[in-house]
Amino acid sequence: MCTLTFIAGDTSHRIAMNRDERITRGAGRPPEIHQVGGTKVIYPSDGEGGTWIGANEYGIALALLNWNAVISPGERNGKARSRGQVIPALMGSRSLAELRTAFQASNLEGMSPFRLVGIFPSEKQIWEWRWDSTQLESHVLEWASRHWFSSSLSDREAETLRGTACRDAHSDPDAGSVAWLRRLHASHSGGPGPFSVCVHREDVRTLSYTEVVLTPATIVVEHLLGSPCSMGSGHWTENQLTAVRR
C-alpha cells in the first residue's frame, strides 16, 4: 500500500515513496546504514528487520509494493512470509547483472504477491519484477520519470485516482523539483481519503515518507516519520553514502 515516484534527471535522480500501513503497525524505524555482503546500504525498517525501500553505495535503489490485484481473499487473511525481507537480501548486489542472478536464486515460496522496482543509474535502466505467489516475471521500463501505486482496497482505483493527481501535477511550473515532489506526496487531491496520495483511512495512514537522491558522488536518503502532509512539523532524518565508482 504505497505511492512510488521516480524522477529522472541529467545526472541526479530522485525517488520518493509513501508507506501506507495499518496504524497499529507503527511507522517503523528511520533509515540506518548496514553492511550486506561487504556492501554499504541504507534503508528504513518495518521494525522486524524488513524494509520497503533501500539504496546501496553502488547507486542501486529498490522499492517494494504489495500487488493486491492478484491476492485472493484467503491470502489476505492468511499468514505468509514477510515481503520485507526481499530488499535486504538483494541490496548487497553491485550491479544489475549481479542482482538479477541473486533474485533468480531467491526462495520466494510462501510470500504474498508483490512488485519490486529497481533503479539502476549506471545502466540507465528501470526494472520491475512481479511475483504472483507462484512465479516471478520481469519487465524493463523506459528510463523516464514515472509513478507506481498500490492499495489494499484496489490497486486499480489507486492507479486511476492517484494517477490523475500525478498527471495533473506534472503541469505545475516547478514539476520535478524537490518542492514539487514533496507537495505531490503530501497531496490530498480527491480526499483526504483512501485514494489520495497521502492516505487517510480509519485504520490505515501514510505513516512515513522516504526520499532517495542518487548522484555519481553520493547516495542521500531523507526520511520523514509521520504523514507527508505534516512535513513542516514532522521528524526528519538524513543518511548519506559515498558512491562507489565503477
Secondary structure, DSSP 8 states (H G I E B T S, - for coil): -EEEEEE--SS-EEEEEEEEEEGGG---EEEEEEEETTEEEEEEE-SSS--SEEEETTS-EEEEEE-GGG--HHHHHS--B-GGGHHHHHTT-SSHHHHHHHHHT---TTB--EEEEEEETTTTEEEEEEE-SS-EEEEEE-SS-EEEE--SS-HHHHHHHHHHHHHHHTTSTTTTSHHHHHHHHT--TT-SSTTSSS-B-SSEEEEEEEEEEE-SSEEEEEEEES-GGGTTTSEEEEEEEE----
